[in-house]
Amino acid sequence: MPLIYVVEDDASIRGELVQVLERNGFETAFCETFENVIEDIQAAGPDLVLLDLTLPGTDGQFVCRELRAVSEVPIIVLTSRVTEIDEVMSMTMGADDFIPKPYSSRVLVARIQALLRRATGAADRSILEHHGVTLDLSRSTATAVGGTVELTKNEMRILALLMQRAGTIVSREDIMRDLWDSDAFIDDNTLTVNINRLRATLAKIGVKDYLATHRGRGYSV
């Protein structure tokens, strides 16, 4: 499970980021003081760093430059400083990506996943396997003993989320946020319909009783 290190001085924004990341299957770490931020990041050994530019007692671009001097860890600048010069300077100092605030959690997660894939060069990260089912995210297919079947976008997202968090119960709210980037104004029955369609699709390749329903709590695989 990739570890994302969050360098953000605003506690509420930091907490929101941590929730988004953990909801999407990442581990997280962060600092609350910034005097030794480079050493703190190195000690944590993250797979990727999310870095704000406006930090107390220092500057994110300086942190980016100093970190890049000692580490090849991927860095995404996530900031409300959105001038062209800020973006150019951040990339010059060694950042791999630049995302302005306010951000879309779905876009942020997608950019993190894309950068991790590029950084590792590991194509097999697009393959998830659990209890005899193989999900190919790049092809949107599921394979089991009964063959291979193509999944719709929603089917793939639901199955990927459950497989990434295999062995735990994923709440209906978390699934709806992942599908629609919000759990507001979504008919609860819409998710049930999507779950049932996914079950029917998996049944075509001989996979039955794979998705467990936990009444009042959510779903698991």
N, C-alpha and C positions, 0 to 999 in steps of 0.2 A: 504494500500500500504506500504510494508516494507521500512523502512528508513535505508540506508547504510551510515555509517560515514567513510570518507576517510582520513587516516593519511598518507600524502605523501608530501614531501617538494618540489619536482620538479613540477613546475606549469604546464608544458606541459603534463606530465604524469597524473597529477591530473585531468586536464581538459579532457583528453581522457577517463579516468576512469569514470568521471561524465557523459560524453556523452553516453558511453556504458551502464551504469547503468540506466540512465533515458530513453534511447531508449528501454530498456527491462522492463519498468514498475516499476522501483524503484524510491523512493525519495532519495535525497542525501543531505549530509551536510559534511563540511570539515573545518579544521583549517589551517591558514596560518602561525601561530606562534605556538611554541611548549613548551613554559614555563609552561603552565597550561593545557596540553593536556588531562590529566585524568579528570579534572573538566569540560573541554569543552565537552568531550564525554558524561559524566554523565548528563550534562545540556541538551544535545541534545536528550538523551534517545533513541539511535538507536536500531534497531533489529539485526544489525551485524556491525562489524568493519573490514575494510580493512587496514592493518598496514604494512608500510614499515619499514625495520630495520635500515636503515641509515638516521638518522634525525639530524638536527643541534642542538647542545647543549645537546643532550640526545641520548639514544639508544633504538631501537624498542623493544628489548628483555626486557629492564627495564620497558618500558611502558606497555608491555604485562603483566609482573609480577604484576605491581602496579594496573593495571586495573582489572586483575583477582582477586586480593585481595578484591576488593570492588564490583565486578559485575560478573554475569554469562553470560554476552552478548557474543555471538559467535564471535571469532576472527579468521580471515584468514590473515596470513602473506603473503604479495605479494612483493617479493624483488629480487634484482639482486645478493644478497649474497646467493650463492647456494651451499656452502660447506655442507658436511654431518653434521659437528658440528653445523652450523647455524640452520639447520633443527631440529636436536635433541634438541638443547638449546631452540629453539622457542616453541617446543611442551612441553618441560619440564617446561617452564615458563607459560604455560597455553593456548597456541594457539590451535585452533581446526583443522586447516589445514595450509598447506604450499604450495604456488604456486610460482615457479621461473619466473622471467622475462627473455626474453619476453614471454608474455602469449597469449593464444588464448582467445578472448573475449567470444566465445561460451563455452569453457571449464570453464572459470571464472564464467559466469552466471550459468552454470549447477551446479558448486560446491557451489555457494552461495545458490541456490534454495534447493539443497540437505541438506545443513547444516541448513537452516531455517526450513525445514521439520523436521529434527531430533531434533532441539532445541525446537520446539513448540510441537512436538508429535501430530500435528493436521493433520490427514489423509485427512480431507476435504479441505485442501489447494490445493489438486490435482483436485478439482472440480471447474469449472468456470460456472457461470450461467448469462444469459443476454437475456431478451426479449423472454422467452419461450424456449431457447436453453440451454441445459446442456452439457458441454464438460468435459469428464472424461479423464484427461491427463494420468493416470496410465493405462487405457485400450485403449486409442486412439479411443474413441467412442463419437458420438454426439447423443443426445436424444431430441426429441420434441414430439408434440402431435401425430405425425405419426409413432412413433417407434424409434428404435435405429439403427444407421448405423456405420460401422467401417470406420475410416479415414486413408488415407495414411499418411506417416510421414510429407510430405510437407503440406498436407491439415490441419493436426493437428497444425503444427507450425503457419501457416497463421491465422487460426481461433483463436488460443490461443493468439497471439499477438494482434489481433483486439479486442478480448473480454477483454483482460487486459487493453486495452486503449479505452474502449467503450466510445462513445460520442465525440471522437477526430478523426481527419483525420490522418491516418498513411501513410506516403509517400511511394511510390514504392521503393525508395532507402532504407528506413528503413526495409521494408519487405525483400528485396533481401539480405541485410546484415544479417538479422536474419536467412534466409534460407541457404545462402552459405558463410557466414562470410566474404563477400566481395561484392561490387556492380560493380567490374571491370570485364570486359570480359564476362559479362552475357548478352545474347540476351534479350532485353527488352520484346520480345514476349514470352519468356519462363515463365515469371511471369504471363502474361495474360492467358496463357494456364493453369497454376496452379490455378489461381483464378476461371476460368470457370469450371474446374473440381470440385473445392470445391462447387461452386454453384449447379452443377449437383448432387453432392453427397447429399447436404442438401435438394434438391428438393425431394429426395427419401423418406424423412421423413416429407414431407409436408411444408418445410421451403423455402419460395420464397421471393425474394426482401429483403433478410436479409443483404447482403453485398451491400453497396452503393458505386458507383464509382463517384469520384470527379475528373473530367477531368483536367489533368495537375497538380493534387495535390496528389491523392492517393485514399485510400479506408477507409471505416468506417463501424461499426455496431451500 
